[in-house]
Amino acid sequence: MSQEIIQASLLRLRSSIVETYEALKSKVANPTAEGQVEEVSQMAIRLANLEGGFLTLQQYAEQILAENKAKELQMRAEVEQLLQKEEPPVPEEIEETPRDQVITEADLLKRSTKFRNSQKHKAAPKKRRTTKKKPVKKKPEGTDES
């Protein structure tokens, strides 16, 4: 991909160089007009910048591609090294349980690594506070508030 990008950039610079050169030739060939010297000077500066960019990119293209390739190979090697460090999971022996038998929590603790791990992170059950109901005060007999 990097090589295609560099080639496309070089083609773009080359087309801009040709375009600017032809515009410069056309401007010089026309009869003299006011501001023509300034325009020709600006076109010459633009042409020099484009040619400089083209030559610079052309000169460093191989080095850029080589560095990108080396970086890609290094990244692949690191990924492979990480993958090799990871140990494959050891398959556990699976005990068959008859269909009519219920699996208890003790069975799960014995058989399932995932269940054991989940129990390590399980939050302690919250204790419920018990509140005593306040006795309802009875109104003394004989007092009527109405």
N, C-alpha and C positions, 0 to 999 in steps of 0.2 A: 504494500500500500504506500509506503513512504517513497518508493521509487516513482510511482505514478504521480504522486503529488509534486515531486521535484521536477519531473518531466513536464507536467502541466504548467508549473510556474515558469520554467524556462521558455516554453512556447508562448506563454502570455507576455513575458518580457520581450521576446523576439518580435512579436506582432506589434507591441507598443513602440519598439525601436524603429521598425519599418514605417509605421504610421507617422511618427514624429519626424523622421528623416524626409519622407515625402512631403509633409506639410512645410518643412523648412526649405526644401528645394523650391516648392511652389511660391513661398513667400519671397524668396530671393529673386526668382525669375520675373515676378510682377513689377510693374513700374513703381517707382518710389512713391511712398505715401507717408503722411505724418504718423509717427509712432512705429514705423516699420523696423527701425533699428532696435528698439526696445523689444518688440515681438520676436525678432530673429535671435536676439541675445537670450531671451527666456526659453525659446525652443532649443537652442544649443545647450543650455544648462540642463534642461529636461532630458535631452538626448544623452548627454554625458552621464547623468544619474542612472538612466535606464541601462546603458551599456555597462556601467560599473556594477550595477546590481546583477546583471546577467553573468558577467565574468566571475563575480564573487561566488554566486550560487553554483555555477558550473565548476569552479575550482574546489569548493568544499563539499560538493554532492557526494563523492565517494566516501569521504570521512564521516559525513553525517549518516549515511546508510550503514557504514561499518559499525559506528557507535550504537545505532539503533538495534542492529542485529546482535551485537554483543550483549546489550541490555536485555533483549528478549530471551537470549539463551541463558543468561544468568537467572532471570526470573523463573524460567522453566525448571532449571536445576534446583532452585530453592523450593519450588512447589513439589517437585518429585521427592526431595529430601524430607519435606514435612510429611508427605504421604507415607513414606517408608517408616518414619518414626512412630506413626500411629499404629498401635497393635490391633490386629483384627479381633473382633469380639469372639470370645470362646463360647461355643454353643453349649448351653446347659442341657443336662439330661432331662428329658420330659417324662414325668411319671403319668401314666394314664389313670384317670379317675373314672370309676364306673359312673354311668349316667345318673343312677339313682342316689349317689352319694353327694352330699353338699360339701363344697370346699369352704373350709373355715379360715379365719384370719391366721391361725397358727400354720395351716397348710400353705397359705400365701407367703408368710414370712419364711417358711422353709424352702419353697420352690422358686419364688420370683425375686430376682435382683431389683427390678424396677419397683416392686412393692416395698421392699426393704428400704430402698433409697427414699421413696416417698414418705415413709414413716419417720425417717430421720428429720425431715423438714416439716413435719406435721406440727401445727401449733397446739399448744396444750389446751385442753378444753376449758372454756370459761366457766367459772363458778357462778351460779345464780345466787343472787342475794335474796334471802327470804325476808320479807317484811311482815311484821306483825300487824294485823288489822287492829285499828284502834276501836275500842268498844264504843258503841253509839250511846251517847248520854241520853238517858231518859229524862223527860221533863217531870219535875215534881207534880204530883197530882194536886189539883186545886188551883193551879195558876193557869190562867187563860190569857193569852196575849192578844186576843182579838178585841 
